Amino acid sequence: MSLRRWLFCNPGGDGALSWKKYFLRRSHLEKKMSQGKSGGYSCKSLRGHTGRVIGLSYLNRGSADSPELWSSTATVCSASSDGTVRAWSVHNGDLLWTSPPSQNPMTDMVTDQQHNLVATADSAGLIATWHGQTGQQMATYSSGFSHSKLLQYVINNDWFLSVGGGVGSVITLAGPDLTKRSTFMVCDSFRVTTLLISPDKKWIAAGTSDNIDLSAKVMYTESFTSESEDEEPVVQSLPVAGCQAAVFIATHASRLVIVHTGPQRSNILTVFDICLKKSKYKTEIIVRSSSPKLLEAKDSSCFLLAADHQLFVYSLTGELLQSFSDHTMQISAISVDSFRVVTASLDLSMRVLTWTNRRDAEQTLEGRYHLLGGSHSIGFTHVVCDYSSIVASVQGTDGKDVLKVYRFTS
């Protein structure tokens, strides 16, 4: 490991974390998480919601590169159709705070660890931000959307929240007071189901899966977040129809992968490179296919593709590298980080896979073990993980979803 990743360690002792202690505890933790043996982790059920869990996200998470790896401060937030958002301690399962109950079900939720904020949307179109530590409501904005897709991001220390609506428009709000900056129609009369931002925050991709003939759009972020009223929105439609799923490539900030409609209504995966062309009188987005090869796929990934009960791994050039058939029912959620992949399924199991470095510097996935969700449940619906824990929501047969926390100890 590089010294840069170990700067927080104090080789001189003084009661602080030493390199040796860190290495030993991290090694033990990684071994337990890679094996998943009984006794290597604890499992808690977090009950309190009286409806379906529609959003699950860490507010504070453990990191492999800091002493927080085994701290007790990890917090996970959940939003539900019961009209509440709740914050839970991953360490002991305690409920830290809950929002006041509302008659309007929550439709989406995002968290911002940097600013310790939680943002939610409900079925009445109320967009709200909550203080992550106290649960106090900070600001609200009425969008009028019965369905919302939230995207939170920070550009040059300025906080933004884009909201995709049930009638096809995207509203961009700024700052903690949720001031409206712009509105743009993406897919008239259809829900915005895809809303994501590139790693360099330069591009926003938006589209709908409700109409296979409508093209997704790429938007130049600066033109939608500017305070200037004279700023014209810079938008380009992709030259393909439909948008079943999309993702930006982390190592290629302007490369977008999209699953769209192909011949005979089949799903096709295409990779696009995006750039900005400026002239004296005009600014426009140029979208080019980065490869003439189109992949026929049943679903998509980057390149982790979930199709029904299977998981596929593709290279950036479209080559199928690996495939896994570890589930007996549909994969409902995936969590991916630099250490592992966790797939959650409606068969009430989660499969944990870890990345393995090969001699040629390539990484491959290796299946490790299953985690089960228990009885009196329908299946897993969401999953998130940090370096030392996995949190998933389980759909209850009585309509009351439960969170499952799997916490590994070093």
C-alpha positions in Angstrom: 0.0 0.0 0.0 1.2 3.5 -0.8 2.3 5.8 2.0 -0.3 8.3 0.8 -3.0 6.0 1.9 -1.3 5.6 5.3 -0.7 9.2 6.2 -3.4 9.0 9.0 -1.4 6.4 10.8 1.1 7.4 13.5 4.1 5.1 13.4 5.3 6.6 16.7 2.3 5.4 18.6 1.2 8.0 21.2 -2.1 6.2 21.5 -3.0 6.8 17.8 -3.5 4.3 15.1 -0.2 2.6 14.1 0.6 1.2 10.7 1.0 -2.3 12.2 -2.3 -2.1 14.1 -4.1 -0.7 11.0 -2.7 -3.5 8.7 -3.6 -6.3 11.1 -7.2 -5.1 11.7 -7.8 -4.3 8.1 -6.4 -7.7 7.0 -8.7 -9.5 9.5 -11.7 -7.4 8.3 -11.0 -8.1 4.6 -10.7 -11.8 5.4 -14.0 -11.9 7.2 -15.8 -9.9 4.5 -14.4 -12.1 1.7 -15.4 -15.4 3.5 -18.7 -14.4 5.1 -18.4 -17.2 7.7 -20.8 -17.4 10.7 -19.3 -15.4 13.6 -17.4 -13.0 11.3 -20.3 -10.6 11.1 -23.5 -9.6 13.0 -26.9 -9.1 11.4 -29.6 -6.8 12.8 -33.1 -6.1 11.6 -34.1 -2.4 11.7 -37.8 -2.0 12.1 -40.0 1.1 12.2 -41.2 1.8 8.7 -44.8 0.9 8.1 -44.6 1.0 4.3 -42.3 0.1 1.4 -38.7 1.4 1.5 -38.2 3.4 -1.7 -34.7 4.8 -1.0 -31.6 3.6 0.9 -28.3 5.4 1.2 -25.3 5.9 3.5 -25.0 9.4 5.0 -21.7 8.5 6.7 -19.8 5.5 5.7 -16.6 3.7 6.7 -13.6 4.0 4.5 -10.7 1.6 3.8 -8.3 4.5 3.9 -9.1 6.1 7.2 -9.5 5.1 10.9 -13.2 5.5 10.3 -12.9 2.0 8.9 -14.1 0.6 12.2 -15.7 3.6 13.9 -19.2 3.7 15.3 -20.3 6.8 13.3 -21.6 5.1 10.1 -25.2 6.2 9.4 -27.6 4.9 6.8 -30.8 6.7 5.8 -34.0 5.2 4.4 -37.1 6.8 2.9 -40.5 5.0 2.8 -44.0 5.1 1.3 -45.1 5.7 4.9 -44.1 9.3 4.4 -41.0 9.4 6.6 -37.3 9.5 6.2 -35.2 7.9 9.0 -31.6 7.8 10.0 -30.1 4.7 11.6 -26.8 3.8 13.3 -25.1 1.0 11.4 -23.0 0.3 14.6 -25.9 -0.6 17.0 -29.0 -0.4 14.9 -30.5 2.5 16.9 -32.9 4.9 15.2 -31.2 8.3 15.3 -34.0 10.5 14.0 -37.2 10.3 11.9 -38.9 13.1 10.0 -42.5 14.0 11.0 -45.0 11.6 9.4 -46.6 12.8 6.2 -49.7 11.6 4.4 -47.7 11.8 1.1 -45.5 8.8 0.4 -41.8 9.5 -0.3 -40.8 8.9 -4.0 -37.0 9.4 -3.8 -34.1 10.3 -1.5 -30.5 11.2 -1.9 -27.8 11.9 0.7 -24.8 14.3 0.8 -22.1 13.2 3.2 -19.9 16.3 2.5 -22.6 18.7 3.7 -24.4 16.3 6.0 -27.7 16.7 4.2 -30.6 14.5 3.2 -32.9 15.5 0.3 -36.3 13.9 -0.3 -39.3 14.1 -2.7 -42.8 13.0 -1.9 -45.9 12.2 -4.1 -47.2 15.8 -3.7 -44.1 17.2 -5.3 -42.6 18.6 -2.1 -38.8 18.7 -2.2 -37.2 18.9 1.2 -33.7 18.9 2.7 -33.0 17.6 6.2 -30.0 18.1 8.5 -28.2 14.8 8.6 -27.3 14.9 12.3 -30.6 16.2 13.9 -33.3 15.5 11.3 -34.4 19.1 11.3 -36.1 20.2 8.0 -33.8 22.9 6.4 -35.8 24.0 3.3 -38.6 23.0 1.0 -39.6 23.6 -2.6 -42.9 22.6 -4.2 -42.3 21.1 -7.7 -45.8 19.7 -8.3 -44.4 16.4 -9.4 -46.2 13.2 -8.4 -43.0 11.3 -9.2 -39.5 12.6 -8.8 -36.0 11.5 -9.6 -33.3 13.4 -7.6 -29.7 14.2 -8.5 -27.5 16.1 -6.0 -24.1 17.5 -6.9 -21.5 20.2 -6.0 -19.7 22.4 -8.5 -17.1 24.9 -7.3 -18.4 24.6 -3.8 -21.9 25.4 -4.9 -24.7 22.9 -4.0 -27.3 21.9 -6.5 -30.2 19.5 -6.7 -31.8 18.5 -10.0 -35.3 17.1 -9.9 -36.7 15.0 -12.8 -40.5 15.0 -12.9 -43.3 12.8 -13.7 -44.3 14.9 -16.7 -40.8 14.9 -18.3 -39.2 18.1 -17.1 -36.0 18.7 -15.1 -35.9 21.5 -12.5 -32.5 22.5 -11.1 -32.4 24.0 -7.6 -29.5 25.8 -5.9 -28.2 26.2 -2.4 -29.5 25.2 0.9 -32.6 27.4 0.4 -33.6 25.4 -2.8 -33.7 28.4 -5.2 -34.9 27.6 -8.7 -32.2 28.0 -11.3 -33.7 26.4 -14.5 -36.4 24.2 -16.0 -36.0 22.1 -19.1 -38.3 19.6 -20.9 -36.6 16.2 -21.5 -39.4 13.8 -22.3 -42.8 15.5 -22.6 -45.6 13.7 -20.7 -43.4 10.8 -19.6 -41.5 10.3 -16.3 -37.8 11.1 -16.1 -36.4 7.7 -15.0 -32.7 8.3 -15.8 -30.9 11.3 -14.3 -27.2 11.1 -13.7 -24.1 13.4 -13.8 -20.6 12.7 -15.2 -17.7 12.3 -12.8 -16.3 15.8 -13.7 -19.8 17.3 -13.2 -19.7 18.7 -16.7 -22.6 16.7 -18.2 -26.0 15.6 -17.1 -27.8 12.7 -18.9 -31.6 12.4 -18.6 -34.2 10.2 -20.3 -37.2 7.9 -19.8 -37.7 4.2 -20.0 -41.5 4.7 -20.3 -41.3 5.5 -24.1 -38.9 3.4 -26.2 -39.1 5.9 -29.0 -37.9 9.0 -27.1 -34.1 9.8 -27.1 -32.2 10.6 -24.0 -30.6 14.0 -23.8 -27.1 15.2 -22.7 -27.1 18.6 -21.0 -24.1 20.9 -20.4 -24.4 21.4 -16.6 -23.0 25.0 -16.5 -25.9 26.2 -18.7 -28.5 24.9 -16.2 -26.8 26.0 -13.0 -25.8 29.5 -14.0 -27.4 32.5 -12.2 -27.5 34.4 -15.5 -30.9 34.7 -17.0 -29.3 35.1 -20.5 -27.7 31.7 -20.3 -29.2 29.5 -23.0 -29.5 25.8 -22.2 -27.0 23.7 -24.1 -28.6 20.3 -24.9 -28.1 17.5 -27.4 -30.3 14.5 -28.0 -28.5 11.1 -28.4 -28.8 9.6 -31.9 -30.6 6.5 -30.6 -34.1 5.8 -29.4 -35.0 4.9 -25.8 -33.2 4.8 -22.5 -33.5 1.7 -20.4 -30.3 2.4 -18.4 -27.2 4.6 -18.6 -23.9 5.2 -16.8 -20.9 7.5 -17.1 -17.5 5.7 -17.0 -15.5 6.8 -13.9 -12.1 6.7 -15.7 -13.5 8.5 -18.8 -15.5 11.4 -17.5 -17.1 12.3 -20.9 -17.9 8.7 -21.9 -21.6 7.6 -21.6 -22.9 4.0 -21.9 -26.5 3.7 -22.7 -28.9 0.7 -23.2 -31.5 1.7 -25.8 -33.9 0.4 -28.3 -32.6 -1.5 -31.3 -34.0 -3.5 -34.2 -37.0 -5.6 -33.5 -37.3 -3.7 -30.2 -34.3 -5.5 -28.8 -32.0 -3.8 -26.3 -28.7 -2.5 -27.6 -25.7 -1.1 -25.6 -23.8 1.8 -27.2 -20.9 3.9 -25.9 -20.8 7.6 -26.7 -18.0 10.2 -26.2 -19.2 13.7 -25.5 -17.5 17.0 -26.1 -18.3 20.7 -26.3 -17.8 22.8 -29.4 -17.6 26.5 -28.9 -17.6 29.2 -31.6 -18.0 33.0 -31.5 -21.8 32.7 -31.8 -22.7 29.3 -30.6 -22.0 26.6 -28.1 -23.1 23.0 -28.9 -22.6 19.5 -27.7 -21.0 16.9 -30.0 -21.9 13.3 -29.4 -19.9 10.5 -31.2 -20.1 6.8 -30.9 -16.7 5.7 -29.4 -16.9 2.4 -31.1 -18.7 1.2 -34.3 -19.5 -2.0 -32.5 -23.0 -2.3 -30.9 -23.7 -4.9 -28.2 -26.9 -6.7 -27.9 -27.7 -6.9 -24.3 -30.7 -7.7 -22.2 -29.8 -5.2 -19.6 -26.8 -3.0 -18.8 -23.8 -2.2 -16.7 -20.3 -0.5 -16.7 -19.6 -2.9 -17.4 -21.6 -4.9 -14.9 -24.8 -5.9 -16.6 -27.7 -7.3 -14.6 -30.2 -9.2 -16.7 -32.9 -11.1 -14.9 -31.1 -13.4 -12.5 -27.7 -13.1 -14.2 -24.7 -10.7 -13.8 -22.4 -9.9 -16.8 -19.0 -8.2 -16.8 -18.0 -6.4 -20.0 -14.8 -4.6 -20.9 -14.9 -1.0 -22.2 -14.6 -2.3 -25.7 -17.6 -4.5 -25.3 -16.0 -7.8 -24.8 -17.8 -10.2 -22.4 -15.3 -11.1 -19.7 -17.4 -12.9 -17.1 -20.9 -14.0 -16.3 -22.6 -15.2 -13.1 -25.8 -17.1 -12.4 -25.9 -17.1 -8.6 -29.6 -16.1 -8.2 -32.8 -18.0 -8.9 -34.9 -14.8 -9.3 -34.4 -11.3 -10.7 -31.5 -9.1 -9.4 -33.2 -6.1 -7.9 -30.3 -4.0 -6.8 -26.5 -3.8 -7.1 -23.8 -2.1 -5.0 -20.4 -1.6 -6.5 -17.2 -0.2 -5.1 -13.4 -0.8 -5.6 -13.4 -3.8 -3.3 -16.6 -5.7 -4.0 -19.9 -6.1 -5.7 -23.1 -7.1 -3.9 -26.1 -8.2 -5.9 -29.5 -8.3 -4.2 -32.3 -10.5 -5.5 -36.0 -11.1 -5.2 -35.0 -14.7 -4.2 -34.2 -13.2 -0.7 -30.5 -13.6 -1.1 -27.5 -11.4 -1.7 -24.4 -12.5 -3.5 -21.0 -11.0 -2.4 -18.3 -11.0 -5.0 -14.8 -9.4 -4.7 -12.4 -7.9 -7.2 -9.2 -9.8 -7.7 -6.1 -8.4 -9.4 -4.5 -10.5 -12.1 -0.9 -10.5 -13.2 -1.8 -8.5 -16.3 -3.2 -5.6 -14.1 -6.8 -6.5 -15.0 -9.4 -7.1 -12.4 -11.8 -10.0 -12.3 -14.7 -10.8 -10.1 -14.7 -13.8 -7.8 -17.9 -15.1 -6.2 -17.6 -15.5 -2.5 -20.8 -16.2 -0.5 -24.6 -15.6 -0.1 -26.3 -13.6 2.6 -29.9 -14.5 3.3 -32.8 -12.2 4.2 -34.8 -14.4 6.5 -38.4 -15.6 6.4 -41.8 -13.7 6.1 -40.4 -11.6 3.4 -40.8 -11.3 -0.4 -37.3 -10.3 -1.5 -34.5 -7.7 -1.3 -35.2 -4.4 -3.0 -32.2 -2.1 -2.3 -28.6 -2.6 -1.2 -25.7 -0.3 -0.2 -22.4 -1.1 1.3 -19.3 0.6 2.7 -16.0 -1.0 3.7 -17.2 -2.9 6.8 -21.0 -3.2 6.4 -23.8 -4.1 4.0 -27.3 -2.6 4.4 -30.3 -3.9 2.4 -34.1 -3.4 2.5 -36.4 -6.4 2.5 -39.9 -6.2 1.2 -42.2 -7.5 4.0 -45.3 -9.7 3.3 -47.3 -7.3 5.5 -46.3 -4.2 3.5 -43.8 -3.1 6.2 -40.3 -3.2 4.8 -37.4 -4.0 7.1 -33.7 -3.0 6.9 -31.1 -5.7 7.3 -27.6 -4.6 8.6 -24.7 -7.0 8.1 -21.7 -5.6 10.0 -18.3 -7.2 9.8 -15.8 -6.7 12.7 -12.0 -6.9 12.5 
